[in-house]
Amino acid sequence: MFRASLFILLSGIALAFPVSAPAYMGPTLGLGVIGTVIAVVALLLLSLFAFIFVPIRRMLKKTKQKSVNQDSDS
């Protein structure tokens, strides 16, 4: 029982404070990470642009239609 408790305690301590392991990061992995970061940034910028631009475009379309209708009524 003491050994099991000691093992669990030491395992918990070892998992709580991980040590970084040196690993080889080749060019393929690096380019993949760079491409993913660029894609996520582009996604965020395009979604922000669409979130702002679409309501403005709808508003401009409605005002244009109103002005065309008023011009044809005159």
C-alpha positions as CSV (number, residue, x, y, z in Angstrom):
1,M,0.0,0.0,0.0
2,F,2.8,2.4,0.8
3,R,4.5,1.7,-2.5
4,A,1.3,2.4,-4.5
5,S,0.8,5.7,-2.6
6,L,4.4,6.6,-3.1
7,F,4.2,5.8,-6.8
8,I,1.0,7.8,-7.3
9,L,2.5,10.8,-5.4
10,L,5.7,10.7,-7.4
11,S,3.8,10.3,-10.7
12,G,1.6,13.3,-9.8
13,I,4.7,15.4,-9.0
14,A,6.3,14.4,-12.3
15,L,3.2,15.2,-14.3
16,A,2.7,18.5,-12.5
17,F,6.2,19.8,-13.5
18,P,7.0,18.6,-17.0
19,V,10.4,19.1,-18.4
20,S,10.8,20.2,-22.0
21,A,12.1,17.6,-24.2
22,P,14.5,18.5,-27.0
23,A,12.9,17.5,-30.3
24,Y,13.8,18.1,-34.0
25,M,11.4,20.4,-35.8
26,G,12.1,20.0,-39.4
27,P,11.2,22.4,-42.2
28,T,8.0,20.6,-43.1
29,L,6.6,21.0,-39.6
30,G,7.7,24.6,-39.4
31,L,6.1,25.5,-42.7
32,G,2.9,23.7,-41.6
33,V,2.8,25.7,-38.5
34,I,3.4,29.0,-40.4
35,G,0.7,28.1,-42.9
36,T,-1.8,27.3,-40.2
37,V,-1.1,30.6,-38.4
38,I,-1.5,32.5,-41.6
39,A,-4.8,30.7,-42.3
40,V,-6.2,31.4,-38.9
41,V,-5.2,35.1,-39.1
42,A,-6.8,35.4,-42.5
43,L,-9.9,33.7,-41.3
44,L,-10.3,36.1,-38.4
45,L,-9.7,39.2,-40.6
46,L,-12.1,38.0,-43.3
47,S,-14.8,37.2,-40.8
48,L,-14.3,40.6,-39.2
49,F,-14.5,42.3,-42.6
50,A,-17.7,40.4,-43.5
51,F,-19.2,41.2,-40.1
52,I,-18.7,44.9,-40.7
53,F,-19.1,45.2,-44.5
54,V,-22.4,43.2,-45.0
55,P,-24.7,45.4,-42.9
56,I,-23.2,48.5,-44.6
57,R,-23.7,47.0,-48.0
58,R,-27.3,46.2,-47.2
59,M,-27.9,49.7,-45.9
60,L,-26.4,51.3,-49.0
61,K,-28.5,49.0,-51.2
62,K,-31.7,50.1,-49.4
63,T,-30.9,53.8,-49.6
64,K,-30.1,53.4,-53.3
65,Q,-33.4,51.7,-54.0
66,K,-35.2,54.4,-52.1
67,S,-33.5,57.1,-54.1
68,V,-34.3,55.3,-57.4
69,N,-38.0,54.9,-56.3
70,Q,-38.2,58.6,-55.4
71,D,-36.6,59.7,-58.7
72,S,-39.1,57.6,-60.7
73,D,-42.0,59.0,-58.7
74,S,-41.0,62.6,-59.5
